[in-house]
Amino acid sequence: MAQEQSDSPPDPQIDTATPHSARVWNYWLGGKDNYEVDRQVGDQVREVYPQIVEVARHSRAFLGRAVRHLAGEAGIAQFLDIGTGLPTADNTHEVAQRLNPECKIVYVDHDPLVLAHARALLTSTPEGACEYVDADVRDPELILELATATLDFGRPIALMMLGILGNVWDDGQAKAICDRLVAALPPGSYLVLEDGTDVVDPEASARAEQTRAEAGDPYRLRTLRQMAGFFEGLHLLEPGIVSVSRWRPEAAPWGLPDEVAAFCGVALKPLP
């Protein structure tokens, strides 16, 4: 699965000597927007945990299903997507605006390569809005400040946090970040969260976690109990906290797909 780098020369601010999660993820999804160091880490993780490619693909499919539900049945017209990653097919705004062209989306990431691609590719419908802000998940106050330029925090918002909190190694800090962002949302908003876990194959997951940490791209795997804590005070939609492959999958004659080691949930922020 060797990939070539983009034909465009890297931005001088882009650190091509240090792996970055968004670019490693892009590699696992079969993209070209990554560098040798990202491919090395991706291959190291895949060697000890071959299922990581399936995790990436099922996580992407879950995003589409969750956004379709929220923009469609739930009537949500605003999305705050933190940890955007590199643009690929069916990004949040594309899925949402196909159902409602007036949807407004703010993407958040903290990588110069993501910024360059986002500004070029994440274009909105004329009726809606699609903005990108450069901020780190560890700075929720800045994220909220910048997002208010596009989103109305007096109306429901879907907060998308897919595969991002694993980049915050400290469990207490990750919970505090999530709590602060959810606290800023009005009732009727939703939290869409996905995180890596050790539920499916604890030994292989532990090896993958160690490999990423040693390679300079640490990603924290969390227990289901810790994941449930992120949804404290919210109303989880059915089927609750499950593998991303099993959150309302498309009907198939052979039954539910196999579990993968990324779990997710979608939850409503109720009235006080």
C-alpha positions in Angstrom: 0.0 0.0 0.0 2.8 2.4 -0.8 1.8 5.9 -1.4 3.5 8.8 -3.2 3.7 12.2 -1.6 1.7 15.0 -3.1 3.2 16.6 -6.2 3.1 20.0 -4.4 6.2 20.9 -2.3 5.5 20.9 1.4 4.7 24.2 3.1 7.9 25.3 5.0 6.0 25.2 8.2 5.1 21.6 7.8 7.2 19.3 9.9 7.9 16.3 7.6 10.3 14.8 10.1 7.7 14.1 12.8 4.7 11.9 12.3 1.3 13.5 12.6 -2.0 11.6 13.4 -4.0 13.2 10.6 -1.4 12.2 8.0 -0.9 8.6 9.4 -4.7 8.3 9.3 -4.7 9.5 5.7 -2.2 6.8 4.9 -4.4 4.1 6.4 -7.3 5.3 4.3 -5.3 5.0 1.2 -4.6 8.7 0.7 -1.5 10.5 -0.7 -1.3 13.4 1.7 1.4 11.9 3.9 5.2 11.7 4.2 7.7 9.0 4.7 7.7 9.4 8.5 3.9 9.0 8.5 4.1 5.9 6.4 6.7 4.4 8.6 4.6 4.8 11.7 1.5 3.6 9.8 3.3 0.4 8.7 4.8 -0.2 12.2 1.3 0.0 13.7 -0.2 -2.1 11.0 2.4 -4.8 11.5 1.4 -5.3 15.1 -2.3 -4.5 14.6 -3.4 -5.3 11.0 -7.0 -4.4 11.8 -6.1 -0.7 12.0 -7.0 -0.2 8.3 -10.5 -1.6 9.0 -10.8 0.6 12.0 -10.0 3.7 9.9 -12.5 2.7 7.2 -15.3 1.9 9.6 -14.7 5.1 11.5 -15.1 7.1 8.3 -18.3 5.2 7.5 -19.7 5.9 11.0 -19.1 9.6 10.5 -21.3 9.5 7.4 -24.1 7.7 9.1 -24.1 9.9 12.2 -24.1 13.1 10.1 -26.9 11.8 7.9 -29.0 11.1 11.0 -28.3 14.5 12.6 -28.7 16.6 9.5 -31.7 14.7 8.4 -34.0 13.1 11.1 -32.6 15.3 14.0 -32.7 18.5 12.0 -29.3 19.8 13.1 -28.0 22.5 10.8 -24.7 23.4 12.6 -21.6 21.2 13.1 -18.4 21.7 15.0 -16.0 19.1 13.8 -12.8 18.9 15.9 -9.9 16.9 14.6 -10.9 17.3 11.0 -8.0 15.4 9.6 -7.1 15.6 5.9 -10.1 16.1 3.5 -11.3 12.9 1.8 -14.5 11.7 0.3 -17.8 12.5 2.1 -16.5 15.0 4.6 -18.9 16.3 7.3 -20.0 19.3 5.3 -20.6 17.3 2.1 -22.8 14.8 3.9 -24.7 17.5 5.8 -25.2 19.9 3.0 -26.6 17.2 0.6 -29.5 16.9 3.1 -29.7 20.6 4.0 -27.7 23.1 1.9 -28.1 25.7 4.7 -25.9 23.7 7.1 -23.0 25.5 8.7 -19.8 23.6 9.5 -16.7 24.7 11.4 -13.7 22.3 11.1 -10.9 22.4 13.7 -7.4 21.0 13.3 -3.9 22.0 14.2 -1.6 21.0 11.4 -0.4 23.2 8.5 -0.9 20.5 5.9 -4.5 20.0 7.0 -5.0 23.8 6.9 -3.7 24.1 3.4 -5.9 21.3 2.1 -8.9 22.4 4.0 -8.9 25.9 2.7 -8.6 24.6 -0.9 -11.0 21.7 -0.7 -13.6 22.3 2.0 -16.0 24.5 0.0 -19.5 25.1 1.0 -22.9 25.4 -0.7 -23.9 29.1 -1.4 -26.7 28.7 1.2 -24.5 27.4 4.0 -21.1 27.9 5.4 -17.9 25.9 5.8 -15.0 27.4 7.7 -11.7 26.0 9.1 -10.1 27.2 12.2 -6.5 26.4 13.3 -6.7 25.4 17.0 -5.5 22.6 19.2 -8.1 20.4 20.9 -6.3 21.1 24.2 -7.4 24.8 23.9 -11.3 24.5 24.0 -11.6 28.2 24.9 -9.9 29.2 21.7 -12.0 26.7 19.7 -15.2 28.1 21.1 -14.1 31.7 20.5 -13.2 31.1 16.9 -16.3 29.0 16.1 -18.7 31.7 17.2 -17.8 33.7 14.1 -19.7 31.1 12.1 -21.9 29.1 14.4 -24.8 30.4 16.5 -24.4 29.0 20.0 -28.0 29.9 20.8 -29.1 27.1 18.4 -28.4 23.4 18.5 -24.9 22.2 17.3 -23.5 18.8 16.7 -20.1 18.5 18.3 -18.0 15.9 16.4 -15.0 14.5 18.2 -14.0 11.4 16.2 -10.6 9.9 17.1 -9.3 13.2 18.5 -9.4 12.7 22.3 -7.0 9.8 22.0 -4.4 12.4 21.2 -4.8 13.8 24.7 -2.9 11.3 26.8 -4.0 12.4 30.2 -7.5 10.9 31.0 -8.5 13.8 33.3 -7.5 16.4 30.7 -9.5 14.6 28.0 -12.6 14.5 30.1 -12.2 18.2 31.1 -11.9 19.2 27.4 -15.0 17.3 26.4 -17.0 18.6 29.4 -16.0 22.2 28.6 -17.1 21.9 25.0 -20.4 20.2 25.8 -21.1 22.8 28.5 -20.9 25.6 25.8 -23.6 23.9 23.7 -27.3 24.7 24.0 -29.9 22.1 24.9 -30.9 20.1 21.8 -27.3 19.8 20.7 -25.5 16.5 20.2 -22.1 15.0 21.0 -20.7 12.5 18.4 -17.7 10.8 19.9 -15.4 8.0 18.8 -12.3 6.8 20.6 -9.9 3.9 20.3 -10.4 1.1 22.8 -8.8 -2.2 23.9 -12.1 -4.0 23.9 -11.9 -6.2 20.9 -8.3 -7.5 21.2 -6.6 -6.1 24.3 -3.1 -7.6 23.6 -3.0 -6.4 20.0 -4.4 -3.0 21.0 -1.7 -2.6 23.7 1.0 -3.4 21.2 -0.4 -0.8 18.8 -0.6 1.8 21.5 3.0 1.2 22.5 4.2 1.2 18.9 2.6 4.6 18.2 4.0 6.1 21.4 7.5 4.9 20.7 7.3 6.2 17.1 6.4 9.7 18.2 2.6 9.6 17.5 1.1 8.6 20.8 -2.6 7.7 20.9 -4.3 6.8 24.2 -6.7 3.8 24.1 -9.6 4.1 26.6 -11.9 1.7 28.4 -15.6 1.7 27.8 -16.1 3.1 31.3 -13.9 6.0 30.4 -15.8 6.5 27.2 -19.1 6.4 29.0 -17.8 9.3 31.2 -17.6 11.6 28.2 -21.4 11.2 27.8 -22.2 12.0 31.4 -25.4 14.0 31.7 -26.3 13.4 28.1 -28.9 11.1 26.6 -27.3 8.3 24.5 -29.1 7.4 21.3 -29.6 3.7 20.5 -27.6 1.5 20.2 -25.5 3.2 22.9 -21.7 2.9 23.0 -20.8 0.3 20.4 -18.1 -0.4 17.9 -18.1 2.1 15.0 -18.9 -0.7 12.7 -22.1 -1.4 14.6 -23.6 2.0 15.0 -26.8 1.8 12.9 -25.0 0.0 10.0 -26.6 -0.4 6.6 -28.8 -3.5 6.5 -27.0 -6.6 5.2 -28.1 -10.2 4.7 -25.2 -11.6 6.7 -26.0 -9.7 9.8 -24.0 -7.2 11.9 -20.4 -6.5 10.8 -17.5 -7.6 13.0 -16.5 -5.3 15.8 -13.4 -3.1 15.4 -11.5 -1.5 18.3 -12.9 2.0 17.9 -16.1 2.6 19.8 -18.6 5.4 19.5 -21.7 7.0 20.7 -24.2 9.8 19.7 -25.9 11.6 22.5 -28.4 14.4 22.9 -27.9 17.3 25.4 -31.3 17.5 27.1 -33.1 20.4 28.7 -31.7 21.2 32.2 
